Amino acid sequence: MWKIFLMPLKYKEILRILKDFSYQKFHQTWSHERWYYLEKFWVTVPHHDELVPKTAKSILNDIAKHHSVPVEDIIKKYNIKL
């Protein structure tokens, strides 16, 4: 697990990353959305204005794992503020 402090990420930033990595929204229950990639990998994203750093880290780690890329590359590519 990587140990980088993240500032809270906006929901719109996470949404942009999910769409760029070809995730599709499957369904929503209350304030939580389920996003799928290739119908076998999924990520649950809370639909809030900002995501707390621990939640953002978890989502970014899942995306990196599903696509076999280092999470640092995602942080760099999307200029995520640390």
SVG drawing of the C-alpha trace seen along z (x, -y; Angstrom):
<svg xmlns="http://www.w3.org/2000/svg" viewBox="-31 -20 35 31">
<polyline fill="none" stroke="black" stroke-width="0.4" points="0.0,0.0 1.3,-3.4 1.7,-6.0 0.9,-9.4 -1.3,-12.0 -4.1,-13.1 -6.3,-16.1 -10.0,-15.4 -10.8,-14.7 -13.9,-16.2 -16.5,-13.7 -16.2,-15.2 -12.4,-14.3 -13.1,-10.7 -15.9,-10.6 -13.5,-11.9 -10.9,-9.2 -13.5,-6.4 -14.8,-7.5 -11.3,-7.8 -10.5,-4.2 -13.7,-3.0 -15.8,-2.3 -19.6,-2.5 -22.1,-3.3 -24.1,-0.2 -26.5,-1.4 -26.9,-3.7 -28.3,-3.0 -28.9,-6.1 -25.6,-8.1 -23.4,-5.2 -22.8,-4.3 -21.4,-1.1 -19.1,-1.4 -18.0,1.6 -15.1,2.2 -15.4,5.1 -18.3,6.5 -15.8,8.1 -14.2,5.3 -16.2,2.9 -15.7,-0.2 -18.2,-1.6 -18.1,-5.4 -20.0,-7.6 -21.7,-10.5 -20.6,-13.3 -19.1,-16.7 -15.8,-15.6 -14.3,-12.2 -12.3,-11.9 -8.6,-10.9 -9.0,-7.3 -11.9,-6.7 -10.1,-8.4 -7.0,-6.3 -9.1,-3.1 -10.8,-4.0 -7.5,-5.0 -5.9,-1.8 -8.7,0.3 -8.5,-1.5 -4.7,-1.0 -5.1,2.7 -7.8,3.4 -5.6,1.8 -2.2,3.0 -0.7,-0.5 1.1,-2.1 -1.2,-4.4 1.5,-7.0 0.9,-7.2 -2.7,-7.9 -1.9,-10.6 0.6,-12.2 -1.6,-11.9 -4.6,-13.6 -2.5,-16.1 -4.1,-15.1 -3.0,-17.6 -1.1,-16.0"/>
</svg>
